[in-house]
């Protein structure tokens, strides 16, 4: 999208499209991990019941899935994961929007440049215009990353719930993620798609904000040391 020119600035829409590509790539790696995690979570949820525990851990879970369905069985639910990860469109699109918005708050109409002046200068000049220090790029990456994560999970949560229910079924009783969604809606209505939403929403800001902050800081460190 940049035409091999790193100086070309992408639009928010282009950032969103790049996010979709990233989401699809992640789905290939994430599906086996999520499948194992979901199967174990369902089992642990039934811990203490009279049901016989099917898996003795992550390795045993993987071994049994492969034994029953072959190596491709580890990618059961890949289309559902791709659908869920396609919502990275909103994650990275909104991240760019929030980043631009936070940077715009640094501008003061009376001055043609970003305001980073000593407050004493403001007092000596007699100006009544409030002069604020410029927000750092690292702070912007953390805040924008957290807000983008909140936006992402607000939109994707129902899809994520249906995906998890679909992948949790080792008997493959659901034909697709849509079939799982129909079952949830029939049994619990709209509320069924938002069980556990509040803690997930609250968690998404600090965890994803920290992740984007570390990514941004690492990239800046590498560029500063002459690495590509």
C-alpha positions in Angstrom: 0.0 0.0 0.0 3.0 2.3 0.5 4.4 1.4 -3.0 7.7 0.4 -1.4 8.1 4.0 -0.1 8.2 4.0 3.7 7.7 7.8 3.8 4.1 7.4 2.4 1.6 7.8 5.3 -1.2 5.3 5.2 -4.8 6.4 5.8 -6.8 5.0 8.7 -8.7 2.8 6.2 -5.4 1.4 4.9 -4.3 0.7 8.5 -7.5 -1.2 9.0 -7.0 -3.3 5.8 -3.5 -4.1 6.9 -5.0 -5.2 10.2 -7.2 -7.7 8.4 -4.1 -9.2 6.7 -2.4 -9.4 10.1 -5.5 -11.1 11.6 -5.6 -13.8 8.9 -1.9 -14.5 9.4 -2.4 -14.8 13.2 -5.4 -17.1 12.7 -3.1 -19.8 11.2 -0.9 -19.8 14.3 -3.6 -19.1 16.9 -6.1 -21.8 15.9 -4.2 -24.8 17.3 -3.4 -22.9 20.5 -6.9 -21.7 21.0 -8.4 -25.1 20.2 -6.2 -26.7 22.9 -7.0 -23.9 25.4 -10.7 -24.1 24.8 -10.9 -27.9 25.1 -8.9 -27.7 28.4 -11.0 -24.9 29.8 -14.2 -26.8 29.1 -12.7 -29.8 30.9 -11.5 -27.7 33.9 -14.9 -26.1 34.2 -16.3 -29.6 34.9 -13.6 -30.4 37.4 -15.0 -32.1 40.5 -17.9 -33.5 38.6 -18.5 -37.2 38.0 -17.4 -36.9 34.4 -14.1 -38.5 33.5 -11.4 -36.0 32.6 -10.5 -36.6 29.0 -7.2 -34.8 28.9 -4.2 -34.8 31.3 -2.8 -31.6 30.1 -2.0 -29.6 27.0 0.4 -32.1 25.5 -2.1 -35.0 26.1 -4.9 -32.9 24.6 -2.9 -32.2 21.4 -1.9 -35.9 21.1 -5.5 -37.1 21.4 -6.8 -34.5 18.9 -4.1 -35.5 16.3 -4.8 -39.2 17.0 -8.5 -38.8 16.4 -8.5 -36.3 13.5 -5.0 -36.2 12.1 -2.6 -33.2 12.2 -5.2 -31.1 10.3 -7.5 -31.6 13.3 -5.4 -29.0 15.1 -6.9 -26.5 12.7 -10.5 -27.3 13.5 -12.3 -24.0 13.6 -9.9 -22.2 11.3 -12.6 -20.5 9.3 -14.3 -19.3 12.5 -10.9 -18.0 13.8 -10.3 -16.2 10.5 -13.7 -14.6 10.8 -13.0 -13.5 14.4 -9.5 -12.2 13.5 -10.9 -10.2 10.6 -12.2 -7.8 13.2 -8.5 -6.7 13.4 -9.9 -4.2 10.8 -11.4 -2.3 13.7 -8.5 -2.9 16.1 -5.8 -1.3 13.9 -8.1 1.1 12.1 -9.3 2.6 15.3 -5.8 2.6 16.7 -4.7 4.9 13.9 -7.9 7.1 14.5 -7.2 7.3 18.2 -3.5 8.1 17.7 -4.3 10.9 15.3 -6.9 12.3 17.7 -4.5 12.2 20.7 -1.9 14.0 18.6 -4.4 16.6 17.6 -5.0 17.5 21.2 -1.4 18.7 21.4 -2.1 21.5 19.0 -3.1 24.9 20.2 -4.9 27.1 17.6 -2.9 30.2 18.4 0.4 28.5 17.6 1.4 26.9 14.3 3.5 24.2 16.1 3.1 21.6 18.7 3.0 23.4 22.1 6.0 22.4 24.2 6.9 25.5 26.1 7.8 26.4 29.6 4.8 27.6 31.6 6.9 30.6 32.8 7.0 31.8 29.2 3.2 31.9 29.2 3.1 33.9 32.4 5.8 36.4 31.2 4.0 37.0 27.9 0.7 37.8 29.7 -1.1 35.3 27.4 -4.2 33.7 28.8 -3.8 30.7 26.4 -3.1 27.5 28.3 0.2 26.0 27.3 0.5 22.2 27.8 3.5 19.9 27.5 3.4 17.7 24.5 2.2 14.1 25.1 4.9 11.6 24.4 4.5 9.1 21.5 4.8 6.2 24.0 1.9 7.6 26.0 -0.1 7.9 22.8 0.7 4.3 21.9 -0.5 3.0 25.3 -3.7 5.0 25.4 -4.6 4.5 21.7 -3.8 0.8 22.0 -6.1 0.4 25.0 -8.9 2.4 23.4 -8.5 0.4 20.2 -8.7 -2.9 22.2 -11.9 -1.7 23.9 -13.4 -0.9 20.4 -12.3 -4.3 19.0 -13.7 -6.4 21.9 -17.0 -4.4 21.9 -17.6 -5.3 18.3 -16.0 -8.8 18.2 -17.2 -10.3 21.5 -20.4 -12.0 20.2 -18.4 -13.6 17.3 -15.7 -14.7 19.8 -18.4 -16.4 22.0 -19.9 -18.2 19.1 -16.4 -19.2 17.9 -15.4 -20.6 21.3 -18.6 -22.6 21.6 -18.1 -24.0 18.1 -14.5 -25.0 18.8 -15.3 -26.5 22.2 -17.5 -29.2 20.6 -15.2 -32.2 20.2 -18.2 -34.1 18.7 -18.5 -31.5 16.0 -22.2 -31.1 16.8 -22.2 -27.6 15.2 -21.9 -27.4 11.4 -20.4 -23.9 11.6 -19.9 -20.9 13.7 -23.3 -19.7 12.5 -24.9 -22.9 13.7 -23.3 -22.3 17.1 -24.6 -18.7 17.1 -28.1 -19.9 16.4 -27.9 -22.3 19.3 -26.8 -19.5 21.7 -29.5 -17.1 20.6 -32.2 -19.8 20.8 -31.2 -20.7 24.3 -30.2 -17.4 25.9 -31.1 -14.6 23.4 -28.7 -11.6 22.9 -27.5 -11.8 26.5 -25.9 -15.2 25.7 -23.4 -13.4 23.4 -22.2 -11.1 26.2 -21.5 -13.4 29.1 -18.2 -12.3 30.7 -18.1 -9.2 28.6 -17.4 -6.7 31.4 -14.2 -8.3 32.8 -13.0 -9.0 29.3 -13.6 -5.3 28.3 -11.8 -4.0 31.4 -8.9 -6.3 31.0 -8.4 -5.4 27.3 -7.3 -1.9 27.9 -4.2 -2.4 30.1 -3.1 -5.7 28.5 -3.4 -4.5 24.9 -2.2 -1.0 25.7 0.9 -2.5 27.3 1.4 -4.7 24.3 1.3 -1.9 21.8 3.4 0.3 24.1 6.2 -2.3 24.2 5.9 -2.9 20.4 6.2 0.8 19.7 9.0 1.3 22.2 11.0 -1.6 20.8 10.6 -0.4 17.2 11.8 3.1 18.2 14.7 1.6 20.0 15.7 -0.5 17.0 15.4 2.5 14.6 17.4 4.6 17.0 20.3 2.1 16.9 20.4 1.9 13.1 18.5 -1.4 12.7 15.8 -1.9 10.0 
